[in-house]
């Protein structure tokens, strides 16, 4: 007799997800070759067989390069069009140690500021007068606090002040 009285189910192993195309970037020479060949009349099908890129990727590359050349008024054979572009994500902007210290000082200045969640401090504009290069994001603020030694626990958690810090700030 089985241990449980439930009906046994047939289960199959799950296959791991394999992305259809790996993330890659063509070399500038390959980009220039592909765009030149497509503008000369070579089919995308034959180019896709020779290069590690799909037909859709070739089409996007051609239209993007053509738009960039028209916008910058450069010919299609200009090497500046084929340089590797920076990612589309947010660019990392370094903060100086003085700016980081100012953010930490604002976040730990009194009990209300210490207990305020990070999203609320940013929404209230607590850091607006610091004149940072870009508006402070929640993740950037939490990373600054983490690097300064404040533990990541519940959202908005900031440790209590010791006696010396209390006398200095309160």
BALOBA-1460 file (C-alpha; in Angstrom, 3 decimals):
// residues 170
<rec num="1" residu="x" x="0.000" y="0.000" z="0.000"/>
<rec num="2" residu="x" x="1.405" y="3.426" z="-0.912"/>
<rec num="3" residu="x" x="2.203" y="5.947" z="1.772"/>
<rec num="4" residu="x" x="-0.428" y="8.405" z="0.555"/>
<rec num="5" residu="x" x="-3.796" y="7.644" z="-0.909"/>
<rec num="6" residu="x" x="-3.521" y="10.267" z="-3.629"/>
<rec num="7" residu="x" x="-3.567" y="9.271" z="-7.236"/>
<rec num="8" residu="x" x="-0.092" y="9.186" z="-8.728"/>
<rec num="9" residu="x" x="0.487" y="11.784" z="-11.436"/>
<rec num="10" residu="x" x="2.687" y="11.340" z="-14.423"/>
<rec num="11" residu="x" x="5.236" y="14.113" z="-14.455"/>
<rec num="12" residu="x" x="7.779" y="14.886" z="-17.109"/>
<rec num="13" residu="x" x="11.065" y="16.628" z="-16.607"/>
<rec num="14" residu="x" x="11.097" y="20.272" z="-17.612"/>
<rec num="15" residu="x" x="13.522" y="21.260" z="-20.291"/>
<rec num="16" residu="x" x="15.773" y="24.229" z="-19.589"/>
<rec num="17" residu="x" x="14.982" y="27.348" z="-21.599"/>
<rec num="18" residu="x" x="17.425" y="27.942" z="-24.415"/>
<rec num="19" residu="x" x="17.225" y="31.413" z="-25.946"/>
<rec num="20" residu="x" x="16.688" y="31.459" z="-29.686"/>
<rec num="21" residu="x" x="19.526" y="33.877" z="-30.311"/>
<rec num="22" residu="x" x="22.442" y="34.519" z="-27.983"/>
<rec num="23" residu="x" x="23.261" y="38.083" z="-27.032"/>
<rec num="24" residu="x" x="26.093" y="39.233" z="-29.221"/>
<rec num="25" residu="x" x="27.424" y="42.257" z="-30.998"/>
<rec num="26" residu="x" x="28.862" y="42.189" z="-34.494"/>
<rec num="27" residu="x" x="32.278" y="43.678" z="-35.080"/>
<rec num="28" residu="x" x="32.280" y="47.063" z="-36.833"/>
<rec num="29" residu="x" x="33.898" y="45.486" z="-39.906"/>
<rec num="30" residu="x" x="31.127" y="42.873" z="-40.106"/>
<rec num="31" residu="x" x="28.461" y="45.562" z="-39.768"/>
<rec num="32" residu="x" x="30.029" y="47.601" z="-42.563"/>
<rec num="33" residu="x" x="30.346" y="44.507" z="-44.771"/>
<rec num="34" residu="x" x="26.706" y="43.545" z="-44.213"/>
<rec num="35" residu="x" x="25.337" y="47.038" z="-44.881"/>
<rec num="36" residu="x" x="27.518" y="47.452" z="-47.968"/>
<rec num="37" residu="x" x="26.481" y="44.077" z="-49.334"/>
<rec num="38" residu="x" x="22.775" y="44.721" z="-48.714"/>
<rec num="39" residu="x" x="22.953" y="48.151" z="-50.353"/>
<rec num="40" residu="x" x="24.708" y="46.516" z="-53.347"/>
<rec num="41" residu="x" x="21.848" y="44.038" z="-53.725"/>
<rec num="42" residu="x" x="23.013" y="40.866" z="-51.965"/>
<rec num="43" residu="x" x="20.096" y="39.001" z="-50.405"/>
<rec num="44" residu="x" x="19.663" y="38.927" z="-46.649"/>
<rec num="45" residu="x" x="19.195" y="35.165" z="-46.835"/>
<rec num="46" residu="x" x="22.699" y="34.574" z="-48.178"/>
<rec num="47" residu="x" x="24.220" y="37.076" z="-45.738"/>
<rec num="48" residu="x" x="22.441" y="35.464" z="-42.786"/>
<rec num="49" residu="x" x="24.034" y="32.144" z="-43.731"/>
<rec num="50" residu="x" x="27.517" y="33.672" z="-43.747"/>
<rec num="51" residu="x" x="27.244" y="35.921" z="-40.684"/>
<rec num="52" residu="x" x="26.190" y="35.007" z="-37.131"/>
<rec num="53" residu="x" x="23.004" y="37.095" z="-37.357"/>
<rec num="54" residu="x" x="19.438" y="36.449" z="-38.456"/>
<rec num="55" residu="x" x="17.652" y="38.020" z="-41.402"/>
<rec num="56" residu="x" x="15.579" y="40.126" z="-39.032"/>
<rec num="57" residu="x" x="18.760" y="41.312" z="-37.335"/>
<rec num="58" residu="x" x="20.264" y="42.222" z="-40.690"/>
<rec num="59" residu="x" x="17.155" y="44.174" z="-41.618"/>
<rec num="60" residu="x" x="17.227" y="46.070" z="-38.306"/>
<rec num="61" residu="x" x="20.957" y="46.756" z="-38.725"/>
<rec num="62" residu="x" x="20.418" y="48.147" z="-42.222"/>
<rec num="63" residu="x" x="17.494" y="50.399" z="-41.284"/>
<rec num="64" residu="x" x="19.197" y="51.623" z="-38.091"/>
<rec num="65" residu="x" x="22.431" y="52.418" z="-39.958"/>
<rec num="66" residu="x" x="20.544" y="54.151" z="-42.764"/>
<rec num="67" residu="x" x="18.590" y="56.275" z="-40.259"/>
<rec num="68" residu="x" x="21.780" y="57.191" z="-38.417"/>
<rec num="69" residu="x" x="23.487" y="58.185" z="-41.669"/>
<rec num="70" residu="x" x="20.556" y="60.383" z="-42.705"/>
<rec num="71" residu="x" x="20.293" y="61.974" z="-39.264"/>
<rec num="72" residu="x" x="24.012" y="62.768" z="-39.068"/>
<rec num="73" residu="x" x="24.312" y="63.530" z="-42.818"/>
<rec num="74" residu="x" x="27.162" y="61.037" z="-43.222"/>
<rec num="75" residu="x" x="27.614" y="58.628" z="-46.136"/>
<rec num="76" residu="x" x="26.992" y="54.921" z="-45.546"/>
<rec num="77" residu="x" x="30.707" y="54.125" z="-45.789"/>
<rec num="78" residu="x" x="31.684" y="56.413" z="-42.891"/>
<rec num="79" residu="x" x="33.309" y="54.346" z="-40.100"/>
<rec num="80" residu="x" x="31.607" y="56.361" z="-37.336"/>
<rec num="81" residu="x" x="28.285" y="54.738" z="-38.222"/>
<rec num="82" residu="x" x="29.587" y="51.270" z="-37.422"/>
<rec num="83" residu="x" x="31.198" y="51.874" z="-34.057"/>
<rec num="84" residu="x" x="29.818" y="49.802" z="-31.209"/>
<rec num="85" residu="x" x="26.962" y="51.726" z="-29.659"/>
<rec num="86" residu="x" x="26.603" y="52.034" z="-25.904"/>
<rec num="87" residu="x" x="23.840" y="50.011" z="-24.297"/>
<rec num="88" residu="x" x="20.325" y="51.321" z="-24.144"/>
<rec num="89" residu="x" x="20.099" y="50.957" z="-20.376"/>
<rec num="90" residu="x" x="20.648" y="53.770" z="-17.950"/>
<rec num="91" residu="x" x="24.150" y="55.091" z="-18.000"/>
<rec num="92" residu="x" x="26.074" y="54.796" z="-14.777"/>
<rec num="93" residu="x" x="26.876" y="58.205" z="-13.380"/>
<rec num="94" residu="x" x="29.552" y="58.255" z="-10.716"/>
<rec num="95" residu="x" x="28.906" y="60.261" z="-7.595"/>
<rec num="96" residu="x" x="31.753" y="61.826" z="-5.691"/>
<rec num="97" residu="x" x="32.373" y="60.843" z="-2.099"/>
<rec num="98" residu="x" x="31.113" y="64.263" z="-0.981"/>
<rec num="99" residu="x" x="27.818" y="63.698" z="-2.812"/>
<rec num="100" residu="x" x="27.476" y="60.206" z="-1.325"/>
<rec num="101" residu="x" x="28.214" y="61.565" z="2.151"/>
<rec num="102" residu="x" x="25.592" y="64.268" z="1.632"/>
<rec num="103" residu="x" x="22.993" y="61.649" z="0.607"/>
<rec num="104" residu="x" x="23.837" y="59.564" z="3.690"/>
<rec num="105" residu="x" x="23.671" y="62.641" z="5.931"/>
<rec num="106" residu="x" x="20.210" y="63.538" z="4.605"/>
<rec num="107" residu="x" x="18.980" y="59.955" z="5.015"/>
<rec num="108" residu="x" x="20.239" y="59.673" z="8.602"/>
<rec num="109" residu="x" x="19.717" y="63.214" z="9.894"/>
<rec num="110" residu="x" x="16.816" y="62.454" z="12.254"/>
<rec num="111" residu="x" x="14.484" y="59.665" z="13.238"/>
<rec num="112" residu="x" x="11.819" y="60.501" z="10.659"/>
<rec num="113" residu="x" x="14.386" y="60.471" z="7.859"/>
<rec num="114" residu="x" x="15.886" y="57.199" z="9.083"/>
<rec num="115" residu="x" x="12.504" y="55.453" z="9.218"/>
<rec num="116" residu="x" x="11.266" y="56.806" z="5.885"/>
<rec num="117" residu="x" x="11.336" y="54.230" z="3.033"/>
<rec num="118" residu="x" x="13.732" y="55.011" z="0.212"/>
<rec num="119" residu="x" x="11.008" y="55.496" z="-2.411"/>
<rec num="120" residu="x" x="9.210" y="57.955" z="-0.137"/>
<rec num="121" residu="x" x="12.365" y="59.978" z="0.540"/>
<rec num="122" residu="x" x="12.945" y="60.335" z="-3.184"/>
<rec num="123" residu="x" x="9.274" y="61.121" z="-3.901"/>
<rec num="124" residu="x" x="9.252" y="63.816" z="-1.194"/>
<rec num="125" residu="x" x="12.281" y="65.459" z="-2.815"/>
<rec num="126" residu="x" x="14.606" y="65.107" z="0.164"/>
<rec num="127" residu="x" x="17.667" y="65.002" z="-2.126"/>
<rec num="128" residu="x" x="16.669" y="67.704" z="-4.626"/>
<rec num="129" residu="x" x="18.734" y="70.468" z="-3.048"/>
<rec num="130" residu="x" x="21.958" y="68.413" z="-3.366"/>
<rec num="131" residu="x" x="22.143" y="69.183" z="-7.136"/>
<rec num="132" residu="x" x="23.145" y="65.674" z="-8.204"/>
<rec num="133" residu="x" x="23.995" y="65.091" z="-11.908"/>
<rec num="134" residu="x" x="20.822" y="63.013" z="-12.379"/>
<rec num="135" residu="x" x="17.799" y="62.519" z="-10.141"/>
<rec num="136" residu="x" x="18.519" y="59.860" z="-7.551"/>
<rec num="137" residu="x" x="16.799" y="56.519" z="-8.201"/>
<rec num="138" residu="x" x="15.649" y="54.107" z="-5.519"/>
<rec num="139" residu="x" x="18.192" y="51.450" z="-6.460"/>
<rec num="140" residu="x" x="21.038" y="53.995" z="-6.607"/>
<rec num="141" residu="x" x="20.057" y="55.322" z="-3.178"/>
<rec num="142" residu="x" x="19.874" y="51.825" z="-1.699"/>
<rec num="143" residu="x" x="23.254" y="50.939" z="-3.213"/>
<rec num="144" residu="x" x="24.830" y="54.056" z="-1.694"/>
<rec num="145" residu="x" x="23.411" y="53.166" z="1.712"/>
<rec num="146" residu="x" x="24.566" y="49.554" z="1.360"/>
<rec num="147" residu="x" x="28.100" y="50.549" z="0.400"/>
<rec num="148" residu="x" x="28.196" y="52.841" z="3.418"/>
<rec num="149" residu="x" x="27.503" y="49.887" z="5.703"/>
<rec num="150" residu="x" x="23.777" y="50.145" z="6.224"/>
<rec num="151" residu="x" x="22.212" y="46.677" z="6.109"/>
<rec num="152" residu="x" x="19.597" y="45.790" z="3.499"/>
<rec num="153" residu="x" x="16.735" y="44.499" z="5.549"/>
<rec num="154" residu="x" x="13.161" y="45.697" z="5.347"/>
<rec num="155" residu="x" x="12.531" y="48.511" z="2.845"/>
<rec num="156" residu="x" x="13.614" y="51.791" z="4.339"/>
<rec num="157" residu="x" x="15.522" y="50.218" z="7.226"/>
<rec num="158" residu="x" x="18.307" y="52.359" z="8.556"/>
<rec num="159" residu="x" x="20.250" y="51.486" z="11.714"/>
<rec num="160" residu="x" x="19.931" y="53.481" z="14.884"/>
<rec num="161" residu="x" x="22.518" y="56.075" z="15.719"/>
<rec num="162" residu="x" x="25.128" y="55.562" z="18.389"/>
<rec num="163" residu="x" x="25.652" y="58.174" z="21.134"/>
<rec num="164" residu="x" x="28.276" y="60.189" z="19.244"/>
<rec num="165" residu="x" x="26.104" y="60.399" z="16.147"/>
<rec num="166" residu="x" x="23.069" y="61.345" z="18.245"/>
<rec num="167" residu="x" x="24.923" y="64.240" z="19.853"/>
<rec num="168" residu="x" x="26.219" y="65.428" z="16.493"/>
<rec num="169" residu="x" x="22.933" y="65.214" z="14.562"/>
<rec num="170" residu="x" x="20.101" y="65.674" z="17.062"/>
